[in-house]
Amino acid sequence: MNTQITYLHIPGLLNIDELRAIADISDQAVYENGKLTASDAARDVKNNLQLNQQEQAYTSIQQLLLQSLNRNLLFRNAVLPQHVYPFLISKYQENMSYGWHVDSPIMGDMLRTDIAMTIFLNGPNEYEGGELELQTPLGAAKFKLNVGDAICYPCTYVHRVNEVTSGCRHVAVTWVQSLVRNPEHRNILFGLHQVTESLYSKKNATEELGALQQHYSNLLRMWAY
């Protein structure tokens, strides 16, 4: 994430074995009307299919997705996750879309939604349209990433999924409550962490590096709750 547009692209979050397993499980799974999990005004603009959360297939895919998050250092260091909401596994077939909306501020068991995340479960060549579009402070941003890639962005952004004109878009979506609520604070911490890791990799274990790490730790302690 940077200090101007606070979205984060995570390439290759899912490895090839996980992607194959998810595809195989999904082929046998039951998908239902996505409006069942929408709330308020979002229900009027949501038109997709979602994997039934009571299915064993859902549990299996959820475990694979959480496994990928737990090992990904970029996600952990940038997002500083405290709680991750259960994934929604969605398909958008031809003529399906999700109109402009903003995510609910509180979900489930009083989980505050700081960061939204979309993981792409199939490739951009498998469907036309279907871009995730965000309204950011610097204008519109559109994402249609490679299979296995993920995008994270603030839940404060108004966003939509453009209409799929052919093929099928397959994604997993979740929301994260971060240890650090303020996105500017998260960006500062992530920047400091990147600098620290870069200096360590160059074996510049100087007194200044130790001081930098101390300031990072103190800021994290100050801002985390």
N, C-alpha and C positions, 0 to 999 in steps of 0.2 A: 504494500500500500504506500502511496505517497501523500504529501501534505495537501495536495490540491484536489485530486480525485481519489477518493479512498476506496478503490476496488483492488482486489488482489487476484491475479491469475495464478493458479497452481497447475503447472503442466504435469501430466502423467501421475495424477493422484492415485488412480487405479492401475494396477499392472495388468498384463495381458491375461494371466491366469484368472484374476478376479473378474475381468471383463467377460471372459468366456463363460465362467460359472454363472454370472448374472444373466447373460443372454440365454443360457440353457434353462435356468430356473424360470425366467420370465416367460419363455415360450409356453410353459405349462401352467401359468398362473392366471387367476381370474382378475380382470380389471373392471372397475365399476365407474359410475358417473362421478366426476371430480367435484361436482357441486356439493356432494355430501360432506366435504371437509372445509368448505368455504364459509365465511361468516360475513354478515352485514352486506355492504354494497358489493363486496368481491363476488358474492354468489351470482349477481346479475351479469357479470362479465367473464365468468369462468366457464370454459368449454373444453374439457379434456377428460381423459380416463385415468383412474388411479388404481394401483394394486390394493386389493382388499387386505387390510391390516390384520385380519383374523386368519389369513392363509399362512401355512408353513413356509411358503415361498417368500412371503414378506419378511419373516423372521430370519431366514437364511440370507437374503440380500442385505437386510439391515446389519447383520453381523459382519458381512464383508465390507460394507461401507464404513462402519465404525473402526474396523481393523485398519483400513487405509488412513483414516484420520489420525489414529493413535500413533502411527509410525512416521507421519509426515512432519518434519521439523519446521518447514516453512509455514504450514498452517498453525502449528502450536506457537511459534515465536511471534507471528504477525497478529493472530487473532486472540491469543491468550484465552482459550476457551475455559469457561467454568461449567456450563451446562450445554448440552447439545440436544435439541428437540428431535423426537423420532422422525426419520425421513419420510417424505411422501414420494412414492415411486410413480411417475406419471408418463403417460403416452399422449401425444398429440397426433391424431390422424388427419387426413386431408380435410380442410375447411375448419379445423379446430384452432382455437387461440385463447388467450387470457388477456382481456382488455386492461386498460390503465387502472392501477390500484396501488394502495399502500398496505403493507403487511400489518397485521394486528400487533399492537405494542406489547401485549401480554398473551401468552399461549399456555395451554396445558395446565400444569400445576404451578401457576403463577411464575412462569419463566419469562423474563424480560427479553424481548427480541432486539438485540443490538446489531447483529450481522446476519444477512441472508446468504445462503450458499446454494449454487446449482452445480451439480456434477453431470456431465454429458456422458450418457451410456451408449450412444451410437454416434457415428461419424457425420460430419456436415454434408457428405456426398450422398447420404441416405434419405435426405428430404430437402425440399425447397421451401423457402420462407422459414418461419419458426425462430427468428432471432429473439434473444432476450434483449430488450431495449430499456435503458435507464435514462431518467432525467437527472443529470448531474449539474453541479454549479457551473461547469464549463460547457454545457450543452448535452445533446443526446449521445449516448454510447451504446453500441450494439455488439452483441456477443453471440457467436455460433462456433464453438470451440471444437477441437479435436476430441475424439472418443477418449475417455479417461481423464480429461482435463476438468478443472473446476474453476468457478468464479465466485468470489465473495464480495459483498458490497453492503453498505449501511442500509438498515431497514427503513430509514427515513426517506429513501429515494422512492419517488413514484416510478413504476415500471410496468412493463407488459411483455407478453410473448406474442409476437406477430403471427398472423395466420399461416398455418402450414398449407401450402398449395399443392404439394404432392409428397408421397412417402409418409414416413412416421418419425416423429421426434421422440426420443426416449431419454428421460432425465430423472435424477433424484434431487430433491430439494429439502433443505433443512434450515433451521434458524439457531443461532448461537447466542447465549448470554456470556459476555466476556468478563474476565476478572477486572478489566479496566473499561469502565462504561464510556468514557469520553473518547471519541475517535481520534482527536488531535493528540491526546495523551498516548494512545496506542501507537500512532505513527511515530511519535518521538521515541518511544521505547524500542520500536522495531528498528528505527534508524540507528540508534545507539548500539543495539544488539548486532546489527550487520557490521558496523565499524569494528566493534570488539572482536567478532569472529574473523574478520579480514586480517586484523593485526595479529591475532593468534596464529592464523594459518601461515603468516609470514615469519613466525617465530620472533615477533617483536614483543617479547614479554618484559616490557619496561615498567618502571615505576608509574609512568603516566597511564599505561594500560590498566594497571591495578586500580588507579584512581578512577578511570573511566568506568570500570566494572562496578566499583563501589557506588558511583553516582547512579548508574543504571539500577542497581539493587535498591538504593534508597528511593528513587522515583517510583519504582514498581511497588514498593512497600507503602509509599504515600498514596498512590492512586488506586491500588487494588482494594476491592471490597465485594 
